[in-house]
Amino acid sequence: MADPRGFLNTRERQDRPSRPVPVRILDFKDVYVRQDEAVIRTQAGRCMDCGVPFCHQGCPLGNLIPEWNDLVRRGRWEEAAARLHATNNFPEVTGRICPAPCESSCVLGINQPAVTIKQTEVSIADAAFDNDWLDPVVPQRLNGHTVAVVGSGPTGLAAAQQLTRAGFTVAVYERDGRVGGLLRYGIPDFKMEKDILDRRIEQMEAEGTRFRTNVAIGTDITWAELRSRYDAVIMATGAPVPRDLPVTGRQLDGVHFAMDYLVQSNRAVNGELDEAEAAAQIRADGKHVVVLGGGDTGADCIGTAHRHGAASVTTLAIGKELPAERPDDQPWPTVPRVYEVTSADAEGGTREYLASTVEFLGEVGADGVERVRAVRVAETEYLPDGRRVPKPGTEREIPADLVLLALGFTGVEDAGLTSGEGHAGVVLERGLVKRDHRYETDTPGVFVAGDAGRGASLVVWAIAEGRACAKAVDESLETWTRLPSPVEPTDRAMSV
């Protein structure tokens, strides 16, 4: 069965030969087109066939999905937008890049395709912006309290917007030159164009949120100084430290972390690279690209390499191929681990499973620089204790001029958090900032939310934790403005 967006599913891909990267030139514009209103309303109407809904329980934000589906079904789009924004600060983001755990919990999904909730969500969000239904929500009065938010990703932005609307004076600190964090520099434009982010930032500025860019906390300002200036500090720095692969040849030129590649590409698309940076940009033009890791970051690398004009793109996964359908041991309404075809997969390239990387092979060029030329892999063997190791005697080489490591993330950057003059005084556990059930760290008045506290996770969890942390700050300062708290903090990393 074909993917509803027109992509091939796993079974159909297995019946087709491996395809080279297309010769056509791809741009960085959004790969999706807007659905016809009649289609959206039909899907929203399918939601009314449900008896007892579980979709809102599957959503970390607790989105009121049946309510806004019913309003869309009846053509009452402005009211649907109001219901959607009651629980979600940035539906235009989640409607594009969230993996939609709500659809896995859709009751109709028990014996038929689930309602396309995510498509309805983004359609409502786009309608709200197109029709100027989202006026700034300016507080009636200021409560006299100040809050600093460190990090302008989805967690920081959600917390800042909630607190600003409740009457706090909020300043968001961002070390990069523009606001957005990984929403701006980690997500390629073909998945989410940045004008979508810019128009939401404009709304937040009109509401009173203040943004301080090009300021690195721990370097330009110490955490102690920040704490002395504000009544509360929220750490929303994410967990950007990438997981490395310590094998022979890792030091070769041409072996890079995926985010280094993606951030440079996003900055180039946004016109932010100067001449020297452009000359040093990691590019895939005419190269044989190998991506290690099959998650969202890996898919973003595939799509970006296509647009750079790579000669070939190969994705290597150490494990087995996921099933195309929900496994019996992952019944509804759990979120199943199934193979999903991304737009990048549909554009070309090959994907290999049970491929363990043994080493990177290099050769010295005419300029004396040793560059990667191939990846030596072996078949993955599963040991009785569950470990995955290379199977002896199955080694082979895959040509590679550029290798991108998309192996996930391990935790926060310790930039003045635990040591040094004016450090934050927080405690790190397994690479993450320790916190209690109220999102507060070991330093009174310093809170942590999002990936920095829970580990690398989904954008919908980031927004949910930002909202919940805002409520915790509000209660700690005893202003009691009844901010919603959709989720409780976790004390374990949740890598996705």
Salt bridges, closest charged atoms under 4 A:
ASP3 OD1 - ARG5 NE 3.29
ASP30 OD2 - ARG96 NE 3.95
GLU37 OE2 - ARG41 NH1 3.75
GLU67 OE1 - ARG83 NH2 2.92
ASP70 OD1 - ARG73 NH2 2.65
ASP70 OD2 - ARG74 NH2 3.04
GLU79 OE1 - ARG76 NH2 2.63
GLU92 OE1 - ARG200 NH2 2.83
ASP126 OD2 - ARG34 NE 3.74
ASP126 OD1 - ARG96 NH2 3.13
ASP126 OD1 - ARG199 NH2 3.41
ASP130 OD2 - ARG34 NH1 2.44
ASP189 OD1 - LYS194 NZ 2.81
ASP198 OD2 - ARG178 NH2 3.63
ASP198 OD1 - ARG184 NH2 2.64
GLU207 OE2 - ARG165 NH2 2.82
ASP231 OD2 - HIS145 ND1 3.26
ASP244 OD1 - ARG250 NE 2.68
ASP253 OD2 - ARG371 NE 3.47
GLU272 OE2 - ARG178 NH1 3.47
GLU272 OE1 - ARG267 NE 3.79
GLU277 OE1 - ARG267 NH2 3.42
ASP285 OD1 - ARG283 NE 2.64
ASP300 OD1 - LYS191 NZ 3.02
ASP345 OD1 - ARG351 NH2 2.73
GLU347 OE1 - HIS306 ND1 3.04
GLU347 OE2 - ARG307 NH2 2.71
GLU352 OE1 - ARG396 NH2 2.41
GLU359 OE2 - ARG376 NE 3.01
ASP367 OD2 - ARG371 NH2 2.60
ASP385 OD2 - ARG387 NE 2.79
GLU397 OE1 - ARG373 NH1 3.23
GLU397 OE2 - ARG376 NH2 3.51
GLU413 OE1 - ARG175 NH1 2.75
GLU440 OE1 - ARG438 NH1 3.21
GLU465 OE1 - ARG435 NH1 2.87
GLU465 OE2 - ARG454 NH1 3.10
GLU475 OE2 - LYS471 NZ 3.01
